[in-house]
Amino acid sequence: MNQLTLNLFAIGVFMMTLSVLLGPLLNIPSAFPAIAVATILVFGTFDVVSFEGKGGNLFLDWVAGFSSAHRERVIRHEAGHFLVAQLLGIPVTDYSVSAWEAIRKGFSGQGGVQFDTAELDDELRAGRISNQWLDRFCTVWMAGIAAEQLIYETAEGGGDDRTKFRLVLSQIPGIDMVQKERSALLQAKTLIENNQDAFDRLVAAMTERSAVEDCIGSIGEL
C-alpha cells in the first residue's frame, strides 16, 4: 500500500475518532462512525487491489491541489529528477506533476518523471549491474528529495523514490544501503546546485507542462 493511501486511511480514522467524541454534542447517530470506517476500509482495499492506489492518490492530490505552494513543491521535486537524469545521461521519456496527469497518461503509482530503464532492467535480470549504472540511477532517484531539501530545507515527497531505491539495492549483496542513500543524495544536491540556472528554466517549462523535448531544450547545453 502506498503512502498516499495510508494517509487517506489515517485521515478517515481521525475523522471517525472526532465524530465519536463530538457525536453526542452534534447529535450524530452512534452507528455513523462504524459505517464510515467500514466504507473507508472497503474503498481503500478496492483501490489498492484494483487500481494500485490511484484513487487515494487522486483524492489527496485534489485536496492538496488547492495549495499553490504544494503544486510548486511537486514541480520542483520532479524537476530535480528530470535535470539530474539529463546530466547523467539517463533518457527521460515523459513526466507528470499531478495524480490526474499520471492516471491520464497511464503511469503506475503517483507518476512523476519516467525514465528509460531498459539497460538497468537487463543488468538486474542477468544478476549483475555495473557500479556506474547503479550510481547514476541511485542519484536520480534521490534527486527529487535533494531538490526539495535545497529549496525548502525539508522534503515532503520522496517516499516512493526511497522505496524504489531500497528495492533495487536489496537485490545487490554487500551494499550499505544507508551510506549509498546519503552519497546519492549529496551527489544529487551538488549537481542541482551547480546547474541552478538550468534547474530554474526547467521548473518554468514543467510549470507550463511543456513537452519532454521542450523541457530538455530549456535546460540548454550542460
Summary of the structure (lengths in Angstrom):
residues: 222
radius of gyration: 20.0
end to end distance: 38.6
largest distance: 65.6
contacts: 671
relative contact order: 0.11
helix: 72%
strand: 3%
